[in-house]
């Protein structure tokens, strides 16, 4: 307890800790009394409103309600007699005030008609206490000075957002879900879009995936120099500018490896079909110069938002994505790439555990923001060292099998011409790129062939007479 002389100088959060946390003893007693009179109905209401034992402020009330929940879960009657017996069994009857206290709870309850009001009061006071606790933890972390301000901001956003999500987590009935799904079915039949998600701009990929679906975690994995960043940027460009009959959508790109300036140059050169090497050396003719200007003018209109902060923490990236979603209504996110992210909370448990936590955080982000998230990942060297075929497999995902588990779609990119060994007998056409859709939670798997032009780091549809889908 701080002395009187400290109250004028200590941080407000710590002074707040000296106050009695918000609660309503009367509402808590009313809920318990109602539950003793009409156990199953009242406890079902409590569970629906996310009331748990720790939702009560007084320890005695927590013990009584916990005993009620246990009886309810065991499908046993919940009334004065059974609750007394349960508390006696766990040696908690005397600590809550004995049978007399439970009798007072029953005697003080005239009706259960207003139970929902009492339950809501208990919930509101519990939520206020959780907000205070979250604020206190963040304040203490700020004073410790062990984390960067940006990381602390991400932690704070995560803490308060989790409280908000818990509050909004209302269950929908099966009938409501059926109605919503049939509305989507009618839209698909009426519009005959063919795609239920966002087009990648590549015909065969879209045919397999039906577009990139909301809340999906899509992993694009490859060995170095196969072109995974180029393919991801090509897709981002298609989404931002619009392709295959779809209008442009805001895109967020988290580039943990490449600086934003390098990324922009690559995209301009790709669209202009001008070699980045030629541009860097200044060996660009007038025609190519005009192409660069035209490409830059088109890309200038693209709603693409780039964050090139290196070594982002998983929670920091999620907080930044949340802000971009709120500010720009972002509908598609690219993360390049997973192995460059950190999750300091799990750093001491080994890289595999840390990578698994990062993967889970990315999937949670996709679900939270309701957007497809395309995350790039490295493959291990296993394809190059094992006997037999050197074609990549799901088991080659680097650092963690959790990536495969969390992902809705896993795409393994390879270019056969890059394999110099004799084990790979595939077509060595230098333009050929093969995208193996090795996992597809809600659809078919299989391989898609693409063309790759290394001069411009540009992928395009393999079919003759079909361009890449990038709008002119």
C-alpha positions, 0 to 999 in steps of 0.5 A: 500500500503506497503511503500518503506522500506517494499518491500525488506522484505515482503513476495513475495506473498504480494508484488505481490499483489501490481502489476497490475494483468495480463489482456489484455484490448485489448483482452477484448475489442475485445471480447465485440466488436465481441459479439456486432456484432455477439452476439449468435455465439460469446456468445456460444463460450464464454460459451464453453470456460467457460468465465463468467462476472468475467473472465474480469478484468475491472469492466466496461467490466464485466458489459457489458458482464454480460448484454450480457449473461442475454440477451442471456439467455433470448433468446433476440437479443444481439446487440448495441441497446439491450445491451444499453437498458439492461445497462440503465435498470439496471442503469449501462450505465453511469458507463461503459462509456455510449453509446459512449463506446459501439460505440467505441467497435463496431467501433474498431472491424473490423472482428469477424474472430479472436474471438476465439483467443481473447476469449482464451486470456481473459480466459488465463489471468483470469486463471492466476489471479485465480492462483495468488488468490489461492496462496495468500490465501494459503500464508495467511493461512500459515502465520496465523499458524492456521492449520497443515502443512499437512492440508494446503498442502491438501488445496493448492492441492485442490485449484490448482487441482480445477483450473486444472479440470475446465480447462480440463472440455471439453464437449463431444458430444453425438456421442463421448459418444455413440462411447466410450460406444460401444467400451466398449460393444464390449470389454465385448462381445469379452472378455466375462469377466462377470465382468465390474469392479474389483472383490471383490473375493466373487462370489455372491457379484460380481454376484450382482455388476458385480465387483466394478465399477470405480468412485463408492462410495461403503458404507459397514455399520454395527454395531460394531463387525460384521466384516466390517473391516475384510470384507474390508481387505479381499476384499483389499487382493483379489484386491491386489493379484488378484482373479477370473482371474483378476491380482493384482491391487494397493490398498490404505487403509486409516485406521483411527482406527487401527494402520498399524502394527495391520492391517498387523498382522490381514491380515497375520493371516487371510491368514495363518489361524492362530488365532491372539490371539494364536499368541499374546500369543506365543502359535503357533506350528511349522506348524502354524509358517510355515503358517505365513511365507508363508502368509507373503511372499505372502502378501509382494508382494501385492501392498497395501499402508497403511495410518494410520493417525488418524482423517484425514480431508476430504480434507487431505485424498483426497490429500493423495489419489491423491498422491498415485494415481499419484505415485502408480497408485492405482485402489482401495481405502478403508477408515475405517471408515467414522465417524472418519473423520473430515471436520473442515470447517463444524464442527460448523454446527453440526455432520450431516452436517459435515458427509454429507460434508465428504460423498460428498467429498468421492464421489467426490474423487471416480469420480476424481480418477476414482476408486471404493472407499469402505468406512466403516460406522457405523450403529446407535443403531436403529436396537437393540432398535426398535420394530419388526425386528432388521435387519438393514435398510438404514435409520440406517446409522449413522449421515446422510442420505446424505451417502445413497444419495451419495453412489452408493452401500450400503451394510449392514452387519449382523451376525444373531448369534450376535443378542441375542434377540428373534426378529431376527428369522434368522438362528443362525449358527455362521458362517453365515454372511449376506450382504444386498445390500440395494442400488445399483444405477445401478443394483439389490439389495438383500442379499448375504450369506457368511461364517465367521470364527471368529478365523481368521477374514476371510470371504469366499463364502457360496457355498459348494466347492468354496473357498474365491477366494484368490490366493494361 
